[in-house]
């Protein structure tokens, strides 16, 4: 097990509807005042990262969306050491513009911005904004080129690139980002194409929620591929966290979320999401095997099972770390209160258990 402490990120609710497709009360808001306060609470509670979301259209309660890069900058301006990961969608975004935007924000915030390259899964979104819709593996191939261009512009003068999707001719970005060698690059996905891409070009690989056994199989695959390319990659997993003083309370909250799920919205999301998963050649993308209950949290966050008492959750986090997870990407029902509770009750136990494991291994 790594001697590095496991890191924590949270989903920024810059999109309406919260993180579950349910009519349960969610004391969470997508407005900037709520999110500034949340970022400050998260920073004080021990979270290292926040991840903004990118949507152009959406249902399931997410009809209102703030743009990710500008929203990320607003959160960075309200904090002092939290790093904010801005979601970027190749197609609508050009890599040269992203390279320049992020370099400027990196300088303005003393090196606290990162990017999450989202290859795209919702065909209707691309069609509605007049963007070509590529086949599954082609979307990841475009994202790989996108990252190659970002890295090249951020680290090289007189950079040129001739790919199938992007062409750059003798371009020098000045000034370049502060972070060395460049701002961190995250990506998501659960398909073979996603893991292949991460193993070659990304710094971090995000995957949907999963069991310890399920995530271990993914990590073993990506680590073997990354080793073959001599390219280190770190692993983040999505988790919807329900931490309560008793296990019964936590399970009751989960049951209420599912009981009050909006079937029409969940099924509509599930239809699009499962089509995306099934469109990979091996039919193993995100959501390919998700049940109705899984889809109520739209990144399979319940599967990770961080639901229970602070000690139960801390033990499960350390078990995930033991199979190679480097970061927990967290969602909550009531973000401000629950992020603070997590920082007070759960995180100290995680650190204590980590120290015990390291001492036993010494």
GIBELLIN-V162720 format. One record per residue. RES is the residue in one small letter. PSI is psi in radians with two decimals (* if undefined). Layout:
RES & PSI
RES & PSI
This chain:
x & 2.43
x & 2.51
x & -0.19
x & 2.35
x & 2.45
x & 2.51
x & 2.82
x & 2.37
x & 2.81
x & 2.61
x & 2.16
x & 2.18
x & 1.07
x & 0.15
x & 2.40
x & 2.81
x & -0.09
x & -2.79
x & 0.05
x & 2.53
x & 1.30
x & 2.67
x & 0.13
x & 2.63
x & 2.30
x & 1.89
x & 1.11
x & 2.42
x & 2.62
x & 0.07
x & 2.90
x & -0.64
x & -0.79
x & -0.77
x & -0.60
x & -0.82
x & -0.74
x & -0.77
x & -0.69
x & -0.72
x & -0.79
x & -0.75
x & -0.79
x & -0.38
x & 0.02
x & 0.17
x & 2.35
x & -0.51
x & 2.70
x & 2.48
x & 1.99
x & 2.64
x & 2.67
x & 2.16
x & 2.52
x & -0.65
x & 2.71
x & 2.71
x & -2.41
x & 0.73
x & -0.08
x & 0.64
x & -0.36
x & 2.29
x & 2.26
x & 2.48
x & 2.48
x & -0.75
x & -0.84
x & -0.64
x & -0.68
x & -0.75
x & -0.67
x & -0.69
x & -0.66
x & -0.67
x & -0.38
x & -0.02
x & 3.06
x & -0.44
x & -0.12
x & 2.39
x & 2.32
x & 2.27
x & 2.03
x & 2.18
x & 2.34
x & 2.34
x & 1.82
x & 2.50
x & -1.41
x & -0.60
x & 2.52
x & 2.43
x & -0.51
x & -0.76
x & -0.79
x & -0.77
x & -0.73
x & -0.78
x & -0.92
x & -0.62
x & -0.74
x & -0.82
x & -0.67
x & -0.75
x & -0.75
x & -0.40
x & 0.28
x & 0.73
x & 0.76
x & 0.35
x & 2.60
x & 3.03
x & 2.59
x & 1.96
x & 1.97
x & 2.00
x & -0.35
x & 2.44
x & -0.25
x & 1.76
x & -0.71
x & -0.57
x & -0.81
x & -0.75
x & -0.71
x & -0.47
x & 0.27
x & 0.50
x & 2.43
x & 2.48
x & 2.03
x & 2.76
x & 2.81
x & -1.02
x & -0.49
x & -0.58
x & -0.69
x & -0.57
x & -0.68
x & -0.75
x & -0.65
x & -0.77
x & -0.70
x & -0.80
x & -0.71
x & -0.74
x & -0.78
x & -0.92
x & -0.76
x & -0.79
x & -0.67
x & -0.39
x & -0.16
x & 2.42
x & 2.72
x & 0.81
x & 2.33
x & 2.61
x & 2.34
x & 1.65
x & -3.04
x & -0.40
x & -0.48
x & 2.47
x & 2.22
x & 2.38
x & 1.76
x & 0.88
x & 2.35
x & 2.11
x & 2.20
x & 2.16
x & 2.77
x & 2.91
x & 2.79
x & -0.64
x & 2.48
x & 2.15
x & -0.30
x & 2.91
x & 2.54
x & 2.51
x & 2.04
x & 2.75
x & 2.80
x & -3.12
x & 2.69
x & -0.05
x & 2.95
x & -0.71
x & -0.67
x & -0.77
x & -0.67
x & -0.74
x & -0.83
x & -0.66
x & -0.29
x & -0.61
x & -0.38
x & 2.68
x & -0.58
x & 2.52
x & 2.05
x & 2.40
x & 2.77
x & 2.88
x & 2.61
x & 2.92
x & 2.93
x & -0.75
x & -0.72
x & -0.74
x & -0.58
x & -0.73
x & -0.72
x & -0.77
x & -0.76
x & -0.71
x & -0.87
x & -0.62
x & -0.67
x & -0.74
x & -0.72
x & -0.69
x & -0.68
x & -0.54
x & 0.03
x & 0.77
x & 1.86
x & 2.47
x & 2.42
x & 2.80
x & 2.28
x & 2.50
x & 2.47
x & 2.44
x & 2.30
x & 2.06
x & 2.20
x & 1.63
x & 2.14
x & 2.91
x & -0.51
x & 2.73
x & -0.62
x & -0.74
x & -0.79
x & -0.78
x & -0.57
x & -0.65
x & -0.79
x & -0.77
x & -0.69
x & -0.70
x & -0.82
x & -0.69
x & -0.60
x & 0.25
x & 2.58
x & 1.76
x & -0.71
x & -0.79
x & -0.73
x & -0.78
x & -0.63
x & -0.79
x & -0.77
x & -0.66
x & -0.86
x & -0.75
x & -0.74
x & -0.59
x & -0.71
x & -0.78
x & -0.71
x & -0.25
x & -0.20
x & 2.62
x & -0.63
x & 0.05
x & 0.71
x & 0.54
x & -3.05
x & 2.42
x & 0.04
x & -0.53
x & 0.31
x & 2.42
x & 3.04
x & -0.80
x & -0.69
x & -0.71
x & -0.22
x & -0.57
x & 1.93
x & 0.17
x & 0.54
x & 0.54
x & -0.44
x & -0.50
x & -0.52
x & -0.32
x & 0.70
x & 1.12
x & 2.01
x & -2.62
x & 2.86
x & -0.72
x & -0.76
x & -0.77
x & -0.74
x & -0.74
x & -0.70
x & -0.59
x & -0.76
x & -0.58
x & -0.65
x & -0.72
x & -0.66
x & -0.45
x & 0.08
x & 0.13
x & 2.28
x & -0.29
x & 2.43
x & 2.09
x & 1.94
x & 2.45
x & 2.69
x & 2.82
x & -0.91
x & 1.62
x & -0.94
x & -0.88
x & -0.72
x & -0.53
x & -0.74
x & -0.75
x & -0.75
x & -0.79
x & -0.59
x & -0.73
x & -0.62
x & -0.86
x & -0.72
x & -0.61
x & -0.67
x & -0.83
x & -0.66
x & -0.78
x & -0.66
x & -0.80
x & -0.70
x & -0.75
x & -0.73
x & -0.70
x & -0.69
x & -0.57
x & -0.28
x & *
